Amino acid sequence: MADGESRTRVANQRAITDAKIEEAALRLLASVGTDGLTLPAIAKAAGLTTGPVYARYDGVDDVLVVLWDSRLRDELLRIIHLQIGWVNSELPLPEELRALLEEVAVEANALVELMATLRRYPFAYSMIQPQIDQIFESAATEHAEIPRAVLQQQLGFVLGTVFVRPIFASTFSDSVIEAAHLLREMSVRREGWSATSEVGELFPVPIPTFDEEEPVRKAFLDGALQTIAVTGLEGASAQRIARAAGYGFSTAYSYFRSKEELAEEALQTVVRQLFVLNRASDGIQDHDDYVQRIVAIQRGALSEAGRPLRQLRVECVVAARHSPRIRKFAQNRFSEVLVFAAHRNSGRHEGQYSMIATWSIIATHNFALPLVSGCTRYLDSADWAPIAEQLYYVRHNFKA
């Protein structure tokens, strides 16, 4: 009897320690991402020595798999069912969905951090990626009446909003619920749902390059982007950047004060590019030209050739979530896009953009699609004509 009681006490204590470690890891992942998810950091956050943490995990790969199995898989399912269930129904906005859009919780932040960087962790990727595929494909099968691209837009809106909310919260917090209602209006109208396109032009969007007179400076900026696309900001060591640039890193100090300054300047170029296509597409007035361009951009962005840029965009958002300087730069560029859109469309007879409409487009296509494409094949084989038709409708008919 005494032995049984002792075993029970040991098991209970182990369960308490497991829960404490898991909760600390979840909160670290949500707040600092996978780059800060070291085993010593988890132990410190849990108020423990490193021994119990090292006894449970070999590294970040193991932590991600455990968090996915215990908390984050269910969180992805919850988000999908909340968003699709509401946007394609006549139900009032659920408080759970409102809460998710207005103030992202720990689990949702941890989920997008995992999705954004999963490809960096081979073991975790091999375990989790097929499950994410299955979750998205099950949603597509369950809602087979919704065109695949439209379903991707509906899910992309909510995931994109969660992903970038720490960056743009001050800019769109008053309008994100209205943007969600706009997406629902598109679903109720089924605007463009029957549209199809022939396999046509593919518009490749390359990694940005730098128009620099100084070739060495340009080489380091280009090298920084190439490296960050693969490793993320934290993994882009000075040595890796220097190898990509073809110089010794000591040479860089003639042009940049630190690796951080170099990386920030490089990433600012990506942030700037994120919004250039919105401005360029906004200038196309002809319906057919606009639809063809949007379809070509989507096909190019999601092609294999576009993969490095998708990775870079996701890593750029991850960096902005955690870097005040990059976040401030992104906020300023986003504000410029809103001003530009308002000015461009203020004289249109048909209608005008607003911050709401602009956000519903940017959240989905600039942020969510790169996020999702890195951890699932769900975005393959979609005809983007329905989305192009919806975007055109928003441009010309949505009233602020």
MISEGU-929204 format. One record per residue (C-alpha): residue in one letter; chain; x negated, y negated, z. Coordinates in steps of 0.1 Angstrom, whole numbers, plus 5000, padded with zeros to 4 digits. Layout:
// residues N
site aa a; ch A; X X; Y Y; Z Z
...
***
This chain:
// residues 400
site aa m; ch A; X 5000; Y 5000; Z 5000
site aa a; ch A; X 4972; Y 4976; Z 5009
site aa d; ch A; X 4954; Y 4984; Z 4977
site aa g; ch A; X 4986; Y 4977; Z 4957
site aa e; ch A; X 4991; Y 4944; Z 4975
site aa s; ch A; X 4955; Y 4934; Z 4968
site aa r; ch A; X 4959; Y 4942; Z 4931
site aa t; ch A; X 4991; Y 4922; Z 4930
site aa r; ch A; X 4973; Y 4892; Z 4946
site aa v; ch A; X 4944; Y 4894; Z 4922
site aa a; ch A; X 4968; Y 4896; Z 4892
site aa n; ch A; X 4988; Y 4867; Z 4905
site aa q; ch A; X 4957; Y 4846; Z 4910
site aa r; ch A; X 4944; Y 4855; Z 4875
site aa a; ch A; X 4978; Y 4845; Z 4860
site aa i; ch A; X 4976; Y 4811; Z 4878
site aa t; ch A; X 4940; Y 4806; Z 4866
site aa d; ch A; X 4950; Y 4816; Z 4830
site aa a; ch A; X 4979; Y 4791; Z 4831
site aa k; ch A; X 4957; Y 4763; Z 4844
site aa i; ch A; X 4930; Y 4769; Z 4818
site aa e; ch A; X 4956; Y 4771; Z 4790
site aa e; ch A; X 4973; Y 4739; Z 4801
site aa a; ch A; X 4940; Y 4721; Z 4802
site aa a; ch A; X 4930; Y 4734; Z 4768
site aa l; ch A; X 4964; Y 4723; Z 4753
site aa r; ch A; X 4961; Y 4688; Z 4767
site aa l; ch A; X 4925; Y 4684; Z 4755
site aa l; ch A; X 4934; Y 4696; Z 4720
site aa a; ch A; X 4963; Y 4671; Z 4719
site aa s; ch A; X 4942; Y 4642; Z 4731
site aa v; ch A; X 4907; Y 4647; Z 4717
site aa g; ch A; X 4912; Y 4673; Z 4690
site aa t; ch A; X 4891; Y 4704; Z 4683
site aa d; ch A; X 4859; Y 4684; Z 4683
site aa g; ch A; X 4864; Y 4678; Z 4721
site aa l; ch A; X 4877; Y 4713; Z 4728
site aa t; ch A; X 4845; Y 4727; Z 4743
site aa l; ch A; X 4845; Y 4754; Z 4770
site aa p; ch A; X 4828; Y 4732; Z 4795
site aa a; ch A; X 4853; Y 4704; Z 4788
site aa i; ch A; X 4882; Y 4728; Z 4794
site aa a; ch A; X 4867; Y 4740; Z 4827
site aa k; ch A; X 4863; Y 4704; Z 4838
site aa a; ch A; X 4898; Y 4694; Z 4828
site aa a; ch A; X 4911; Y 4725; Z 4846
site aa g; ch A; X 4892; Y 4717; Z 4878
site aa l; ch A; X 4872; Y 4749; Z 4876
site aa t; ch A; X 4837; Y 4761; Z 4872
site aa t; ch A; X 4827; Y 4773; Z 4837
site aa g; ch A; X 4827; Y 4810; Z 4848
site aa p; ch A; X 4864; Y 4817; Z 4845
site aa v; ch A; X 4866; Y 4799; Z 4811
site aa y; ch A; X 4837; Y 4818; Z 4796
site aa a; ch A; X 4851; Y 4850; Z 4810
site aa r; ch A; X 4883; Y 4844; Z 4789
site aa y; ch A; X 4870; Y 4828; Z 4757
site aa d; ch A; X 4839; Y 4831; Z 4734
site aa g; ch A; X 4845; Y 4798; Z 4718
site aa v; ch A; X 4869; Y 4773; Z 4702
site aa d; ch A; X 4882; Y 4799; Z 4678
site aa d; ch A; X 4895; Y 4820; Z 4706
site aa v; ch A; X 4911; Y 4790; Z 4724
site aa l; ch A; X 4930; Y 4781; Z 4692
site aa v; ch A; X 4943; Y 4816; Z 4687
site aa v; ch A; X 4955; Y 4818; Z 4723
site aa l; ch A; X 4972; Y 4783; Z 4722
site aa w; ch A; X 4988; Y 4792; Z 4689
site aa d; ch A; X 5002; Y 4825; Z 4702
site aa s; ch A; X 5014; Y 4811; Z 4735
site aa r; ch A; X 5027; Y 4776; Z 4726
site aa l; ch A; X 5020; Y 4762; Z 4691
site aa r; ch A; X 5037; Y 4788; Z 4669
site aa d; ch A; X 5069; Y 4782; Z 4688
site aa e; ch A; X 5064; Y 4744; Z 4685
site aa l; ch A; X 5061; Y 4746; Z 4647
site aa l; ch A; X 5093; Y 4767; Z 4645
site aa r; ch A; X 5111; Y 4742; Z 4667
site aa i; ch A; X 5100; Y 4712; Z 4646
site aa i; ch A; X 5110; Y 4729; Z 4613
site aa h; ch A; X 5145; Y 4740; Z 4626
site aa l; ch A; X 5151; Y 4706; Z 4642
site aa q; ch A; X 5143; Y 4686; Z 4610
site aa i; ch A; X 5159; Y 4709; Z 4584
site aa g; ch A; X 5189; Y 4716; Z 4605
site aa w; ch A; X 5197; Y 4680; Z 4610
site aa v; ch A; X 5187; Y 4664; Z 4577
site aa n; ch A; X 5208; Y 4688; Z 4557
site aa s; ch A; X 5239; Y 4687; Z 4580
site aa e; ch A; X 5265; Y 4663; Z 4592
site aa l; ch A; X 5255; Y 4666; Z 4629
site aa p; ch A; X 5244; Y 4636; Z 4650
site aa l; ch A; X 5207; Y 4631; Z 4654
site aa p; ch A; X 5196; Y 4656; Z 4681
site aa e; ch A; X 5179; Y 4640; Z 4711
site aa e; ch A; X 5151; Y 4665; Z 4707
site aa l; ch A; X 5143; Y 4652; Z 4672
site aa r; ch A; X 5147; Y 4616; Z 4682
site aa a; ch A; X 5122; Y 4622; Z 4711
site aa l; ch A; X 5098; Y 4639; Z 4687
site aa l; ch A; X 5098; Y 4610; Z 4663
site aa e; ch A; X 5097; Y 4582; Z 4689
site aa e; ch A; X 5071; Y 4596; Z 4712
site aa v; ch A; X 5051; Y 4626; Z 4702
site aa a; ch A; X 5047; Y 4652; Z 4730
site aa v; ch A; X 5016; Y 4671; Z 4740
site aa e; ch A; X 5026; Y 4703; Z 4721
site aa a; ch A; X 5033; Y 4684; Z 4688
site aa n; ch A; X 5001; Y 4665; Z 4690
site aa a; ch A; X 4982; Y 4697; Z 4697
site aa l; ch A; X 4999; Y 4714; Z 4668
site aa v; ch A; X 4989; Y 4688; Z 4642
site aa e; ch A; X 4953; Y 4688; Z 4655
site aa l; ch A; X 4952; Y 4725; Z 4650
site aa m; ch A; X 4967; Y 4724; Z 4616
site aa a; ch A; X 4943; Y 4696; Z 4605
site aa t; ch A; X 4911; Y 4713; Z 4614
site aa l; ch A; X 4920; Y 4750; Z 4613
site aa r; ch A; X 4900; Y 4756; Z 4581
site aa r; ch A; X 4868; Y 4748; Z 4601
site aa y; ch A; X 4872; Y 4779; Z 4623
site aa p; ch A; X 4870; Y 4812; Z 4603
site aa f; ch A; X 4884; Y 4836; Z 4630
site aa a; ch A; X 4912; Y 4813; Z 4640
site aa y; ch A; X 4920; Y 4806; Z 4603
site aa s; ch A; X 4922; Y 4843; Z 4595
site aa m; ch A; X 4946; Y 4850; Z 4624
site aa i; ch A; X 4968; Y 4819; Z 4622
site aa q; ch A; X 4970; Y 4809; Z 4585
site aa p; ch A; X 4991; Y 4839; Z 4574
site aa q; ch A; X 5016; Y 4832; Z 4602
site aa i; ch A; X 5019; Y 4796; Z 4591
site aa d; ch A; X 5025; Y 4808; Z 4555
site aa q; ch A; X 5052; Y 4832; Z 4568
site aa i; ch A; X 5069; Y 4805; Z 4588
site aa f; ch A; X 5072; Y 4781; Z 4559
site aa e; ch A; X 5082; Y 4808; Z 4535
site aa s; ch A; X 5109; Y 4820; Z 4558
site aa a; ch A; X 5123; Y 4784; Z 4560
site aa a; ch A; X 5123; Y 4782; Z 4522
site aa t; ch A; X 5142; Y 4816; Z 4520
site aa e; ch A; X 5167; Y 4806; Z 4546
site aa h; ch A; X 5174; Y 4773; Z 4528
site aa a; ch A; X 5171; Y 4785; Z 4492
site aa e; ch A; X 5197; Y 4760; Z 4480
site aa i; ch A; X 5172; Y 4732; Z 4486
site aa p; ch A; X 5146; Y 4726; Z 4459
site aa r; ch A; X 5112; Y 4736; Z 4472
site aa a; ch A; X 5097; Y 4702; Z 4467
site aa v; ch A; X 5126; Y 4685; Z 4486
site aa l; ch A; X 5122; Y 4709; Z 4515
site aa q; ch A; X 5085; Y 4701; Z 4516
site aa q; ch A; X 5093; Y 4664; Z 4517
site aa q; ch A; X 5118; Y 4669; Z 4545
site aa l; ch A; X 5092; Y 4689; Z 4566
site aa g; ch A; X 5064; Y 4666; Z 4554
site aa f; ch A; X 5082; Y 4635; Z 4568
site aa v; ch A; X 5084; Y 4648; Z 4603
site aa l; ch A; X 5049; Y 4664; Z 4603
site aa g; ch A; X 5034; Y 4633; Z 4587
site aa t; ch A; X 5050; Y 4611; Z 4613
site aa v; ch A; X 5037; Y 4632; Z 4642
site aa f; ch A; X 5002; Y 4634; Z 4626
site aa v; ch A; X 4997; Y 4596; Z 4622
site aa r; ch A; X 5019; Y 4583; Z 4650
site aa p; ch A; X 4989; Y 4575; Z 4673
site aa i; ch A; X 4975; Y 4553; Z 4645
site aa f; ch A; X 5006; Y 4534; Z 4633
site aa a; ch A; X 5029; Y 4536; Z 4663
site aa s; ch A; X 5028; Y 4498; Z 4668
site aa t; ch A; X 5036; Y 4493; Z 4631
site aa f; ch A; X 5066; Y 4515; Z 4626
site aa s; ch A; X 5080; Y 4526; Z 4660
site aa d; ch A; X 5111; Y 4505; Z 4655
site aa s; ch A; X 5118; Y 4519; Z 4620
site aa v; ch A; X 5109; Y 4556; Z 4620
site aa i; ch A; X 5144; Y 4567; Z 4631
site aa e; ch A; X 5159; Y 4546; Z 4603
site aa a; ch A; X 5134; Y 4562; Z 4579
site aa a; ch A; X 5147; Y 4596; Z 4590
site aa h; ch A; X 5182; Y 4585; Z 4582
site aa l; ch A; X 5170; Y 4574; Z 4548
site aa l; ch A; X 5157; Y 4609; Z 4541
site aa r; ch A; X 5190; Y 4623; Z 4553
site aa e; ch A; X 5209; Y 4600; Z 4529
site aa m; ch A; X 5188; Y 4614; Z 4500
site aa s; ch A; X 5198; Y 4649; Z 4511
site aa v; ch A; X 5235; Y 4641; Z 4514
site aa r; ch A; X 5234; Y 4625; Z 4479
site aa r; ch A; X 5213; Y 4653; Z 4465
site aa e; ch A; X 5197; Y 4626; Z 4445
site aa g; ch A; X 5174; Y 4642; Z 4418
site aa w; ch A; X 5178; Y 4678; Z 4432
site aa s; ch A; X 5186; Y 4692; Z 4397
site aa a; ch A; X 5156; Y 4674; Z 4381
site aa t; ch A; X 5129; Y 4696; Z 4364
site aa s; ch A; X 5098; Y 4687; Z 4345
site aa e; ch A; X 5077; Y 4704; Z 4319
site aa v; ch A; X 5042; Y 4713; Z 4330
site aa g; ch A; X 5025; Y 4682; Z 4319
site aa e; ch A; X 4997; Y 4658; Z 4329
site aa l; ch A; X 4976; Y 4665; Z 4359
site aa f; ch A; X 4963; Y 4633; Z 4375
site aa p; ch A; X 4931; Y 4641; Z 4395
site aa v; ch A; X 4923; Y 4618; Z 4423
site aa p; ch A; X 4886; Y 4621; Z 4431
site aa i; ch A; X 4867; Y 4614; Z 4463
site aa p; ch A; X 4861; Y 4576; Z 4463
site aa t; ch A; X 4828; Y 4564; Z 4451
site aa f; ch A; X 4810; Y 4532; Z 4460
site aa d; ch A; X 4802; Y 4503; Z 4437
site aa e; ch A; X 4769; Y 4495; Z 4453
site aa e; ch A; X 4739; Y 4477; Z 4437
site aa e; ch A; X 4716; Y 4494; Z 4461
site aa p; ch A; X 4712; Y 4530; Z 4451
site aa v; ch A; X 4700; Y 4543; Z 4484
site aa r; ch A; X 4728; Y 4527; Z 4504
site aa k; ch A; X 4753; Y 4542; Z 4478
site aa a; ch A; X 4737; Y 4576; Z 4482
site aa f; ch A; X 4741; Y 4576; Z 4520
site aa l; ch A; X 4778; Y 4565; Z 4517
site aa d; ch A; X 4785; Y 4592; Z 4491
site aa g; ch A; X 4767; Y 4617; Z 4512
site aa a; ch A; X 4787; Y 4608; Z 4543
site aa l; ch A; X 4820; Y 4614; Z 4525
site aa q; ch A; X 4808; Y 4647; Z 4511
site aa t; ch A; X 4797; Y 4659; Z 4545
site aa i; ch A; X 4828; Y 4646; Z 4564
site aa a; ch A; X 4851; Y 4664; Z 4540
site aa v; ch A; X 4835; Y 4697; Z 4550
site aa t; ch A; X 4826; Y 4692; Z 4587
site aa g; ch A; X 4848; Y 4664; Z 4600
site aa l; ch A; X 4834; Y 4633; Z 4616
site aa e; ch A; X 4819; Y 4649; Z 4646
site aa g; ch A; X 4802; Y 4676; Z 4626
site aa a; ch A; X 4787; Y 4652; Z 4601
site aa s; ch A; X 4753; Y 4651; Z 4617
site aa a; ch A; X 4726; Y 4626; Z 4606
site aa q; ch A; X 4706; Y 4655; Z 4591
site aa r; ch A; X 4736; Y 4668; Z 4571
site aa i; ch A; X 4744; Y 4634; Z 4557
site aa a; ch A; X 4707; Y 4629; Z 4548
site aa r; ch A; X 4705; Y 4662; Z 4530
site aa a; ch A; X 4736; Y 4653; Z 4510
site aa a; ch A; X 4722; Y 4619; Z 4502
site aa g; ch A; X 4688; Y 4633; Z 4492
site aa y; ch A; X 4668; Y 4612; Z 4516
site aa g; ch A; X 4654; Y 4614; Z 4551
site aa f; ch A; X 4679; Y 4600; Z 4576
site aa s; ch A; X 4653; Y 4575; Z 4589
site aa t; ch A; X 4657; Y 4558; Z 4556
site aa a; ch A; X 4693; Y 4551; Z 4565
site aa y; ch A; X 4684; Y 4528; Z 4594
site aa s; ch A; X 4673; Y 4502; Z 4568
site aa y; ch A; X 4709; Y 4499; Z 4558
site aa f; ch A; X 4730; Y 4511; Z 4588
site aa r; ch A; X 4724; Y 4507; Z 4625
site aa s; ch A; X 4737; Y 4542; Z 4634
site aa k; ch A; X 4753; Y 4573; Z 4620
site aa e; ch A; X 4786; Y 4561; Z 4634
site aa e; ch A; X 4785; Y 4528; Z 4615
site aa l; ch A; X 4777; Y 4547; Z 4583
site aa a; ch A; X 4805; Y 4572; Z 4588
site aa e; ch A; X 4830; Y 4544; Z 4597
site aa e; ch A; X 4822; Y 4524; Z 4565
site aa a; ch A; X 4825; Y 4555; Z 4544
site aa l; ch A; X 4859; Y 4564; Z 4559
site aa q; ch A; X 4872; Y 4529; Z 4555
site aa t; ch A; X 4869; Y 4535; Z 4517
site aa v; ch A; X 4891; Y 4566; Z 4520
site aa v; ch A; X 4917; Y 4546; Z 4541
site aa r; ch A; X 4917; Y 4519; Z 4514
site aa q; ch A; X 4922; Y 4545; Z 4487
site aa l; ch A; X 4951; Y 4561; Z 4506
site aa f; ch A; X 4972; Y 4531; Z 4498
site aa v; ch A; X 4959; Y 4521; Z 4464
site aa l; ch A; X 4980; Y 4547; Z 4445
site aa n; ch A; X 5011; Y 4534; Z 4463
site aa r; ch A; X 5004; Y 4499; Z 4450
site aa a; ch A; X 4995; Y 4511; Z 4415
site aa s; ch A; X 5027; Y 4533; Z 4412
site aa d; ch A; X 5048; Y 4505; Z 4426
site aa g; ch A; X 5040; Y 4484; Z 4395
site aa i; ch A; X 5056; Y 4509; Z 4371
site aa q; ch A; X 5091; Y 4498; Z 4362
site aa d; ch A; X 5101; Y 4523; Z 4335
site aa h; ch A; X 5120; Y 4553; Z 4349
site aa d; ch A; X 5104; Y 4580; Z 4328
site aa d; ch A; X 5069; Y 4566; Z 4332
site aa y; ch A; X 5073; Y 4564; Z 4369
site aa v; ch A; X 5086; Y 4600; Z 4373
site aa q; ch A; X 5058; Y 4614; Z 4350
site aa r; ch A; X 5032; Y 4595; Z 4370
site aa i; ch A; X 5044; Y 4608; Z 4404
site aa v; ch A; X 5046; Y 4644; Z 4392
site aa a; ch A; X 5011; Y 4641; Z 4377
site aa i; ch A; X 4997; Y 4626; Z 4410
site aa q; ch A; X 5013; Y 4654; Z 4431
site aa r; ch A; X 5001; Y 4681; Z 4408
site aa g; ch A; X 4966; Y 4666; Z 4407
site aa a; ch A; X 4964; Y 4660; Z 4445
site aa l; ch A; X 4974; Y 4696; Z 4452
site aa s; ch A; X 4953; Y 4712; Z 4426
site aa e; ch A; X 4921; Y 4731; Z 4435
site aa a; ch A; X 4901; Y 4702; Z 4421
site aa g; ch A; X 4918; Y 4680; Z 4446
site aa r; ch A; X 4910; Y 4701; Z 4476
site aa p; ch A; X 4879; Y 4681; Z 4487
site aa l; ch A; X 4899; Y 4649; Z 4487
site aa r; ch A; X 4927; Y 4665; Z 4507
site aa q; ch A; X 4902; Y 4677; Z 4533
site aa l; ch A; X 4887; Y 4642; Z 4534
site aa r; ch A; X 4920; Y 4625; Z 4539
site aa v; ch A; X 4929; Y 4648; Z 4567
site aa e; ch A; X 4895; Y 4643; Z 4584
site aa c; ch A; X 4900; Y 4606; Z 4579
site aa v; ch A; X 4933; Y 4607; Z 4598
site aa v; ch A; X 4918; Y 4629; Z 4625
site aa a; ch A; X 4890; Y 4603; Z 4629
site aa a; ch A; X 4915; Y 4574; Z 4630
site aa r; ch A; X 4935; Y 4593; Z 4657
site aa h; ch A; X 4904; Y 4592; Z 4680
site aa s; ch A; X 4884; Y 4562; Z 4668
site aa p; ch A; X 4897; Y 4527; Z 4678
site aa r; ch A; X 4877; Y 4510; Z 4650
site aa i; ch A; X 4889; Y 4533; Z 4622
site aa r; ch A; X 4924; Y 4531; Z 4636
site aa k; ch A; X 4924; Y 4493; Z 4635
site aa f; ch A; X 4911; Y 4493; Z 4599
site aa a; ch A; X 4939; Y 4517; Z 4589
site aa q; ch A; X 4965; Y 4496; Z 4606
site aa n; ch A; X 4954; Y 4465; Z 4587
site aa r; ch A; X 4955; Y 4483; Z 4554
site aa f; ch A; X 4989; Y 4497; Z 4561
site aa s; ch A; X 5002; Y 4462; Z 4569
site aa e; ch A; X 4988; Y 4449; Z 4537
site aa v; ch A; X 5008; Y 4476; Z 4518
site aa l; ch A; X 5040; Y 4466; Z 4535
site aa v; ch A; X 5035; Y 4430; Z 4526
site aa f; ch A; X 5026; Y 4438; Z 4490
site aa a; ch A; X 5057; Y 4460; Z 4487
site aa a; ch A; X 5080; Y 4434; Z 4501
site aa h; ch A; X 5065; Y 4407; Z 4478
site aa r; ch A; X 5066; Y 4429; Z 4447
site aa n; ch A; X 5103; Y 4439; Z 4453
site aa s; ch A; X 5118; Y 4407; Z 4468
site aa g; ch A; X 5131; Y 4395; Z 4434
site aa r; ch A; X 5145; Y 4428; Z 4421
site aa h; ch A; X 5182; Y 4427; Z 4412
site aa e; ch A; X 5186; Y 4465; Z 4419
site aa g; ch A; X 5172; Y 4466; Z 4454
site aa q; ch A; X 5141; Y 4463; Z 4475
site aa y; ch A; X 5116; Y 4482; Z 4495
site aa s; ch A; X 5115; Y 4478; Z 4532
site aa m; ch A; X 5090; Y 4491; Z 4558
site aa i; ch A; X 5115; Y 4520; Z 4563
site aa a; ch A; X 5114; Y 4532; Z 4527
site aa t; ch A; X 5077; Y 4526; Z 4524
site aa w; ch A; X 5070; Y 4547; Z 4555
site aa s; ch A; X 5092; Y 4576; Z 4544
site aa i; ch A; X 5071; Y 4578; Z 4512
site aa i; ch A; X 5036; Y 4573; Z 4528
site aa a; ch A; X 5041; Y 4596; Z 4557
site aa t; ch A; X 5051; Y 4625; Z 4535
site aa h; ch A; X 5028; Y 4622; Z 4505
site aa n; ch A; X 4996; Y 4605; Z 4518
site aa f; ch A; X 4994; Y 4623; Z 4552
site aa a; ch A; X 5016; Y 4654; Z 4555
site aa l; ch A; X 5009; Y 4671; Z 4522
site aa p; ch A; X 4971; Y 4671; Z 4528
site aa l; ch A; X 4977; Y 4682; Z 4564
site aa v; ch A; X 4999; Y 4712; Z 4554
site aa s; ch A; X 4978; Y 4722; Z 4523
site aa g; ch A; X 4948; Y 4729; Z 4545
site aa c; ch A; X 4964; Y 4756; Z 4565
site aa t; ch A; X 4991; Y 4772; Z 4542
site aa r; ch A; X 4997; Y 4780; Z 4506
site aa y; ch A; X 5033; Y 4768; Z 4510
site aa l; ch A; X 5028; Y 4739; Z 4487
site aa d; ch A; X 5019; Y 4761; Z 4457
site aa s; ch A; X 5044; Y 4764; Z 4428
site aa a; ch A; X 5066; Y 4734; Z 4434
site aa d; ch A; X 5082; Y 4712; Z 4407
site aa w; ch A; X 5077; Y 4677; Z 4420
site aa a; ch A; X 5103; Y 4661; Z 4396
site aa p; ch A; X 5131; Y 4660; Z 4424
site aa i; ch A; X 5108; Y 4640; Z 4446
site aa a; ch A; X 5098; Y 4617; Z 4418
site aa e; ch A; X 5135; Y 4610; Z 4411
site aa q; ch A; X 5142; Y 4604; Z 4448
site aa l; ch A; X 5113; Y 4580; Z 4451
site aa y; ch A; X 5125; Y 4561; Z 4420
site aa y; ch A; X 5160; Y 4559; Z 4436
site aa v; ch A; X 5146; Y 4545; Z 4468
site aa r; ch A; X 5126; Y 4519; Z 4449
site aa h; ch A; X 5157; Y 4505; Z 4430
site aa n; ch A; X 5186; Y 4512; Z 4453
site aa f; ch A; X 5176; Y 4512; Z 4490
site aa k; ch A; X 5187; Y 4480; Z 4507
site aa a; ch A; X 5168; Y 4469; Z 4538
***
